[in-house]
C-alpha cells in the first residue's frame, strides 16, 4: 500500500470517529504518519479527559487499524 493510500484510509477512519468526539466536545487532528505509527492530536474536551488514553487505544487505534491494518500504533501528541 502506498503512503497516499494509507493516509486516505487513516483519514476515513478519523471521519468515522470524529462525530463521537465532537458530540463530547472534542475533536481529533491527524499530525503525521511515520512508518507504522500515526500521530494525532486530541482537541477540545478530549485533551483533559481522564479516559482519553482508553479512547485513543480502544476507539481511535482500533478504527484506524480496521481501515489501515499496516498501522501498528497511534500516539497522541499533546
C-alpha positions in Angstrom: 0.0 0.0 0.0 1.3 3.5 -0.9 1.8 6.2 1.7 -1.0 8.1 0.0 -3.4 5.2 0.3 -2.5 4.7 3.9 -3.1 8.4 4.6 -6.5 8.2 2.9 -7.5 5.2 4.9 -6.4 6.8 8.2 -8.4 9.9 7.2 -11.5 7.7 6.5 -11.1 6.1 10.0 -10.9 9.6 11.6 -14.0 10.7 9.8 -15.8 7.7 11.3 -14.6 8.6 14.8 -14.9 12.4 14.7 -18.7 12.6 15.2 -18.4 10.8 18.5 -15.6 13.0 19.8 -17.4 16.2 18.6 -20.6 15.1 20.5 -18.5 15.0 23.7 -17.0 18.5 22.9 -13.7 17.2 21.5 -12.1 16.5 18.1 -9.0 14.9 16.6 -6.4 16.1 14.1 -4.0 13.9 12.1 -0.5 15.3 12.5 1.6 12.7 10.7 2.1 9.1 9.7 5.7 7.8 10.3 6.2 4.2 9.1 3.6 2.3 11.0 2.9 5.0 13.6 0.1 7.5 13.4 0.5 10.8 15.4 -2.7 12.6 16.2 -3.7 15.5 18.5 -6.8 15.2 20.6 -8.5 18.6 20.9 -11.2 20.4 22.9 -12.7 18.4 25.8 -10.6 15.4 24.8 -7.3 17.0 26.0 -8.3 17.0 29.6 -10.5 13.9 29.6 -9.5 11.2 32.1 -10.4 8.4 29.6 -8.6 9.9 26.6 -5.9 7.1 26.6 -8.6 4.5 26.6 -10.5 6.3 23.8 -7.2 6.6 21.9 -6.4 2.9 22.1 -9.8 1.3 22.1 -11.6 3.7 19.8 -9.1 5.6 17.6 -6.4 3.0 17.2 -8.8 0.1 16.7 -10.7 2.0 14.0 -7.6 3.1 12.2 -6.3 -0.5 12.2 -9.6 -1.6 10.7 -9.0 0.8 7.7 -5.2 0.6 7.6 -4.0 -2.8 9.1 -0.4 -1.8 8.4 -0.6 0.7 11.2 0.8 -0.6 14.5 0.4 2.3 16.9 -1.5 5.6 17.4 0.1 8.2 19.6 -1.5 11.4 20.9 0.9 14.4 20.7 -0.2 16.9 23.3 
